[in-house]
Amino acid sequence: MSADRIEPSIDHEFTVEISTVTDRDSGATMMQFMFRTVREFSTFGYEIAIKDTSTDAPTQYAFELGGLSLPSHTNHAHGGAETSVLRVVPRDGTYPLTIRRRSRTYTAQITIADGKPRTVDHSDPGAFVRVGVGRA
């Protein structure tokens, strides 16, 4: 048996799952963008710094991913760093999504039907981020 460690080949750094959730404070149905790193950590549950530059009229989703930080309430969780962003669910239709990280840009179209995100049409499925729709 070889002592060489075989590292998996990962072609993306982040995943984003788009789903709907009920906001605890208002009780309203919101669209959640759950950002996670593919890389996992064994000591702390890190957060991803995210700048939300989305617009409401017309609806366009835009996020800029920054670095990692410890959350204000330090927990000793393990796994990928994660941060969620809540936005109001728009009317049924197709909306642009842009995610930036340093000099890289990912674009896609989110389709909303029956008040829920249904599909994401990627411009570049081999990008630094993988975006998908969560279970409804």
C-alpha positions in Angstrom: 0.0 0.0 0.0 1.4 3.4 -0.9 1.9 6.1 1.7 1.2 8.8 -0.8 -2.0 10.8 -0.1 -4.3 11.2 -3.0 -6.2 14.5 -3.0 -9.5 14.8 -4.7 -9.7 17.0 -7.7 -12.1 19.9 -7.1 -12.7 22.3 -9.9 -14.9 24.8 -7.9 -14.4 26.6 -4.6 -18.1 27.3 -3.6 -21.6 25.9 -3.8 -24.8 28.0 -3.7 -28.1 26.4 -3.0 -31.2 28.5 -3.8 -34.4 27.5 -1.9 -37.3 29.0 -0.1 -37.5 29.3 3.7 -39.9 31.0 6.2 -38.3 34.0 7.8 -38.5 33.5 11.6 -39.0 37.2 12.4 -41.7 38.1 9.8 -43.2 34.7 8.9 -42.8 35.6 5.2 -41.6 33.2 2.6 -38.1 34.2 1.5 -35.7 33.0 -1.1 -32.5 31.8 0.5 -29.1 31.8 -1.1 -26.9 29.4 1.0 -23.2 29.9 0.2 -20.8 27.2 1.2 -17.1 26.5 0.7 -16.2 23.1 -0.8 -13.1 23.1 1.5 -14.0 21.8 5.0 -12.6 23.0 8.3 -12.2 20.9 11.4 -12.0 23.5 14.2 -14.5 26.3 13.7 -17.7 27.1 11.8 -16.4 29.9 9.6 -18.6 32.5 7.7 -18.1 33.8 4.2 -18.1 37.6 3.8 -20.7 38.4 1.2 -21.6 41.8 -0.3 -25.2 41.7 -1.6 -25.6 44.2 -4.5 -28.9 42.7 -5.7 -31.6 45.1 -6.9 -35.4 44.9 -6.6 -36.6 46.8 -9.6 -35.8 45.2 -11.9 -35.0 42.1 -9.9 -31.4 41.1 -10.4 -29.4 39.0 -8.0 -25.7 40.0 -7.5 -23.2 38.9 -4.8 -19.5 39.4 -4.3 -17.7 36.8 -2.3 -15.0 37.9 0.1 -12.8 36.1 2.6 -13.6 33.9 5.6 -14.1 35.0 9.2 -15.1 33.6 12.5 -18.7 34.3 13.3 -19.6 36.6 16.2 -20.8 33.6 18.2 -17.9 31.2 17.9 -19.1 27.6 17.6 -16.8 24.6 17.4 -18.5 23.2 14.4 -16.8 21.5 11.5 -17.5 21.4 7.8 -17.5 24.1 5.1 -17.8 27.8 5.8 -21.3 29.0 5.1 -23.4 32.1 5.0 -27.0 32.6 3.9 -28.6 35.6 2.3 -32.4 36.1 2.3 -34.2 38.0 -0.4 -37.9 38.5 -1.1 -39.3 35.9 -3.6 -40.0 37.7 -6.8 -43.0 37.1 -9.2 -42.7 34.1 -11.4 -40.2 34.7 -14.2 -36.5 34.5 -15.1 -34.0 36.6 -13.3 -30.2 37.2 -13.8 -27.7 36.1 -11.2 -24.1 37.3 -11.0 -21.5 36.1 -8.5 -18.1 37.7 -8.3 -14.9 36.5 -6.6 -11.8 38.6 -7.1 -11.5 39.0 -10.9 -13.8 36.0 -11.7 -17.5 36.3 -12.6 -20.2 33.7 -12.8 -23.5 34.5 -14.5 -26.8 32.5 -14.7 -30.5 32.8 -14.9 -32.8 31.8 -12.1 -36.3 30.6 -13.1 -39.1 31.2 -10.5 -42.4 29.3 -10.9 -45.2 28.9 -8.4 -43.3 31.2 -6.0 -40.3 28.9 -5.8 -36.9 28.7 -7.5 -37.1 25.9 -10.0 -34.0 26.0 -12.3 -30.7 27.7 -12.8 -29.4 28.0 -16.3 -25.6 28.4 -16.2 -23.5 30.4 -18.5 -20.4 28.5 -17.4 -21.0 25.2 -15.6 -17.2 24.8 -15.0 -16.9 28.1 -13.0 -15.5 28.6 -9.5 -19.0 28.2 -8.1 -21.7 25.6 -8.5 -25.3 26.9 -8.2 -28.3 24.7 -7.8 -31.9 24.7 -6.6 -32.7 23.1 -3.3 -35.5 20.7 -2.6 -38.9 22.5 -2.5 
